[in-house]
């Protein structure tokens, strides 16, 4: 059954502005906001990040994405959904960190979870601009472990055919949104 509402995923390196853009899209499109993991499961993510090896962490985040996908399917019956981080964030982060099982999850990613109508990847190509954004945000320690890999993460996102890259270097929120709206017309 096809919904008449749109499912949009916002992906990208930590600190780039995914949440800011997703929340603005939610407001402008009168959509629901979702994130992997959903707020009620943030504690599971903290346990995975703190105590698990990359393989268990990959499986755990994939299971969280499956659950989130279930919630998104229900929400799409009433309104569009904007998801701040979805499955590609897990795949890219775990690939860069050297996870082995993540290659299997990459192949089966949309077997159990809903594929977005649009997957936008916010990219940045200047370390100084990224550093400036990070100083303006409060990021947690798990996000900080990935910062040295920001260029590899940007490159990994480019390997997915479904990704629509949105260049954000030295752009304000309205300029980034304008790029997204061109795809949505």
N, C-alpha and C positions, 0 to 999 in steps of 0.2 A: 504494500500500500504506500503510495507516494503522498507525502505531505505537501501542502501548498506553502508551507513556511520554510525558511532557509536556515541551514545549519552552517555556521562559520567557525572555523578554528583559527586561533591566532597563536603562532609558534615563534620561536626565536631564542637567541642567547639570553641568559639571565641578565636583568638590569636594563634591557633595551627599551622597555616601555610597553610590554604586552598588556599588562593590567590596565594601564592608562588608556590605551587604544581600545581595548575590549570594553571597558566601562563606558567610554564615550560612544562606541557603536551601539551598545545596549540602550543608552539614553536616546540616541538619534533615531534608532530603528524600532524603538519600543519592543525590545527583545528581552529574553531571559538571559541572565548571566550564569555561567557554569565554569567550573575549574576542576582539573584533575590534580590532586584528589579533591572531592567535594569537602566543604568545611567540616562536616561531621566526621570525616575520616582523616583529617589532618594529623591526628595522633598516630594513625597507622603509618603514614608517610614518615613521620619523625622516627618511629621505631625502625622502619626499613633503612632509612638513611644512617642511623646511628649504629645499629647492631648487625646488619646483614651484609653478606658478601655481594658482589655485583650480580651474580646469577639470581639469588633470592630476591634482591632488590628489583631486578628487571621483571621477574614473574609477579612480584607484589604490585608493582606499578601497572603492569598489564591488567591484572585483576581489578585494580582500582579504575582503570579506563573502561573495562567491561561494565562495571557497575555504573559508572558515569554515563556510559552510552545508553544503558537502560533508562536512566533518568531523563536523558536528552530526548529519547524516543517519545516518552510521555509528554514532555514539555512541548515538543514540536506539534502536537495536536492542537495547541492553543496559540502559540506564537513562535517567532524565529528564536534561535538560540545562538549566542556567541560564547564559545568556549576558549577560555584563557589557558593555554597549554592543553594539549590533548595527547595523542599517542606518540606523535613524532618527537616531542620533547624527550620522552623516556628513551626512545630508540636512539636518537642522536647522542644524548648525554651518555648512555651506557656504551655505545659504540666507541666514543672518544675515550672513555675510561677503560676500555679493553674488555668489556663483557663478551662472553662467548655465546650464551644462549640467545642474546639479543638478535642475532642474525636470523634465528628461527622466528622470533616474534616479528621481525621486520617483514618476513615473507607472508605471515598469516595475519597481519595487523587488522585487516578489515573482514576477517572471517567471522569473528565474534563481536566486533564493534561496528557501529554505524560510521560509514565514510562521510566526511563533511562535504557539503556542496561546494564550499570554497575553503582552501587551506592557505592562509596568508602567512608568510614567514618574514618577520621584520629583520632586516639585515643592517649591519653597520660595518664600515670599512676603515674607520679611523679610531685608533686606540684612545687618543685624547678625548674624543667625543664620548666614547663609552665610559672612560674614567669620570668625566664630568657628570654623566647621568648617574653613575653609581654613587658618587658623593651626595647626590640629591635624594637618593633612596636609602631605605633601611633594608638591606638584604641579609639573609640569614647565612650561617656558616656553611651549610650544604651548598648554597649557591656560590659562595666564595671559592670552594674547591675547584669549580669549573672555570673560573675566570682566566687562568693561564691558557686555556684551550679555546678561547673565544673565536679565533680564526678558523680552527679545525671544525668547531661547531657550525659556524657560518657555512663552511664548505660542505659539511655533511648534509645540511638541509637542501643544498642545491642538487643532491643526488635523487631526490624524490620527484617523480613526474607530476604529482598532484600539487606541488608547492608553487604558489604564485609569490615571487619575491617582491618585497616592498622595501626599497632603499630608504633608510631613515637618517643617514649621516647628515648632521647639521640642519635637520628639518624640524620644524615645530609640529605640534599635534595636528593642526589643521592641514598642513601640507601632506602629512602621512595619510590622514583620513581621505584627502582628495584622491590620492593614488588608489586607495581601496575602493572608493565609490565608483571609479572608472570601471573596475571589474564588475561591480554589482549592477550596473545599468543594463 
